[in-house]
Amino acid sequence: MLIALFADIHSNRQAFEACLADARAQGAEQNVLLGDYVGYGADPDWVVTTVMELVDAGALAVMGNHDCAVGNTKVQLNLEAQAAMEWTRGELGVAQRRFLANLPMKEEQHSRLYVHGEATRPENWIYVTDSSVASRSMQATFAHVTFCGHIHRPALYSLSVTGKMTSFVPTSGVPVQLLPGRQWLVVVGSVGQPRDGNPAAAYALFDTETREVHYCRVPYDIAAAAARIRNNGLPISLAERLSVGR
């Protein structure tokens, strides 16, 4: 089975539409959504509605920190994110807010763990930014593979049975086989606000038969997404950063 994994969509309709279309063209049979559907971008209503429809059709979805912040004002956000969140709250209906509030912190299926950030205590929203955090996250589960997002850039880590950590720099279009006998942590990158210097939307595909993960980059209409941000009075920097992938 081919699984499509999407994280950090951040209300970017244009990027999400492009990634969904690409995943369908690749033959994806299941969708997994790794959190942060809202925030930053200007189409939270459309994105959350689409996520709800995907879940109704069998997709798995977990909560991200921005999703949590919709109903929990104690979640800490930077000034730009807070400004976008205040606007976002007014754009979502009761059913959408309830959906986000009831999302699980993590899901596990067939030795695959799905979580937004570090897995030890997902509610703390820790970023998996290095091998030590990745190791701690993998040791929190018996799952063969952990899939997450949160850092807005692709990454890959492996933990051997002897405790040796290995980190990889993923390359789009170059599949990596997640060999048995090791634990793996796959950071899939960001659909709606990449921060690795590449403005193309990012998502991942995982083939359960070959155990190969494919890191995918998809061009999308950045100008349209940026215009939506500007036209709705959100911070200009949130529009400007899309074209540079930072």
N, C-alpha and C positions, 0 to 999 in steps of 0.2 A: 504494500500500500504506500502511496506517495502522500505525505503530509506537508501542507503548507503552513508555515509559522510566521506570524505577523506580530510585531511589537512596536510600541511607541508611535501610534498612528497620529495622535495629537491633532485631531479635528481637521486633518488635511485630506479633503475629499479627493482631490485630483491624484495625489500619490496613492491613496488606498484603492481607488478605482483601477489605476494602472497595475498595481501589484496583484489585485484579484484577477484581472484579465490575464496577466502573465501566468499566474498559477493555474488557471483553468486551461490555458493553452499548453502548459507543461503536463497536464493530466492529473493534477492534484485531486485526491479523493476525499481528503479530510482537511478541515481548517482548524488551526489552533491559534488562539488570540492571547497574547502574553501581557496585556495591560497597557494602560495609558492611552485610552481611546480619545480622551479630551485634553484640553489645555493647548495653549499657544496658537493654534489655528482657528479658522473662522467658520467651520462647518460641523460643530459638535452634534447638532440635531441629526444631520444625515449620517454621520459616522456611527453614532450610538444606535440609531435605528437599524442600520445595516448590520452591526454586530449582533443586535438582538435577533434579527432575521437569520443570521448565520447560526446562532446558537439554537434557534428553533429547528433548524435543518440538520442539527447534529454536531455542530462545532463545539469545541471546548473553549472556555474563556476564563481568565483569572483577573484579579484586580491589580491595578497599578496605583501609584501614589496620587496621581492627578485624579483618577477616578474616585479614590477615597476622599480627596479634598472637596469634591462637589458637595458632599453632605457633612463633612467634618472640617470645620474652620481651624482646627488645631494643627492640621497638617502643614508643615513648614514649606513655603515656596519662596523663591526669590521675587524681587519686585515686579519684574516683567511677567513672570508666571502668575503672580497673585492678581495683577491687573487683568490678565486674560481669564483667570478663573472667576473673578467677580462678574465679568461679562458672560462667561459660559453658563453660570448658574441660572441666569435669566433666559437662556436659550433652550433649556431642557424642560420637558414636561414631567409630570409626576411619575408616569410609568418608566420613563428613562432614568430618572433619579433613583427610583426604587431598584431598577435593574442593576445600576452601578453599585448601589449600597449592598446588594445581596450577592455580589460576585465572590467566589472563594479566593482565598489567598494563594492557593496552589491546587493543582490537580495531578494525580498520578494514574497512569494507564500503561500496562504492559511494560513495566520497568523503565518508563519514561516519566520524568518529573517536569511539570510545567509551572513556572513561577516568574514573577516580574523581575525580582532582584535576587539578592543572596538568600539562600533557602533555610538557613538556621532559624531565623525569626523574620519571616517575610514582611511582617507588619512594621519593621524598622526601616525598610526601604534602603538597605545597604547596597552600594554599587559594587559590582564585581569588576574591579579595575586592575587586579594583579593576581599572581599565582597564590598568594597566601589566602586571599578572600575566596578565590575559586576552590582551593583545597578545603577550606572550612565548609563551603556550600556543598561540595560533593560528599563530605563526610557526614553531613546531616541526613543523608538518604542512602538507601540500598539500591536506588535506581541506577541502571547502566548509563543512562544519558539524562542530564538536566538541560532543559532549554529555558533561556531567560532573555531579558532585554535590559532596559533601564539606562544603560550607559550610552546608547545612541550610536554605537559603532560595533562592527562585527569583531568577534574574538572566539578563540577556541582553546580549551585546556584539557589535559589528560592526566589522570592520577593512576599510577600503577599499584599493584597489590603490595609492593614494598614501600609505598608512600612517596615515590618519586613523581614530582610534578613536571609536566612539559607544557609549554605554551606555544601556540602557532599563530601566524598571521594569515588569516584566510584570504584566498584570492577568488574573486568572482569568476564563475565558469569552470573552476577546478574542483571537482568533487573530492571529498575526504572520507575515507572509510573509517568508521568508528569501530575498531577491532574489539572483539570480546576479550575478557581478561583484564580490562581496564575500565575505569569510570571516565566519563566525558562530560564536559560542560560546554554547551554551545550558546554563545551570545549572538543573536540573529541580526542585530543591527536595527535601525529605525526606518519605518515606512515614511513617517511624516516630517521628521526633522533630523536627518543624518548629521553627524558631527565628526566625521573622519576625513573631511576635505573633499569628499565626493558628493555632489548634490543629488545624485540619482537615488531614488527610493530603494530601500534595502529590505529584503525578507529572506527566508531560507526554506528549502525543501529537504525533507528527510525521507529516504526510501527504506522502509522497514525490512525489505527482503535483502537488499545488498548492504544495508547499514551505512549507506553513503549520505552525507550531508552536502547540499549544494548551496552556496551563498550566492544570492541573486541580486543584481542591480537593475533597476528599471527606470528609464527616463520618463518624465511626466511633465505636465504643463506647469512649470514653476511660476511663470508670470501670472497665470490665472489664480494660483493659490496665494501668491503674494498680494495680488490686487484685492482678493477677498479680505485679507487681513487689514490692509489699509482702509478699504471702504467701510469696514465695520468699526473703525476707530481704535483698533488694538495697537499696541506699541509698534512703531515702524521697524524697530530692530528685528522683530519677529518675522517680518516680511523680508528684510534685507538678508538675513542669515541663510535663507533657503537656497539662494543662488550660489553660495560659497560652501555649503555643507559644513557649517561650523555653528 
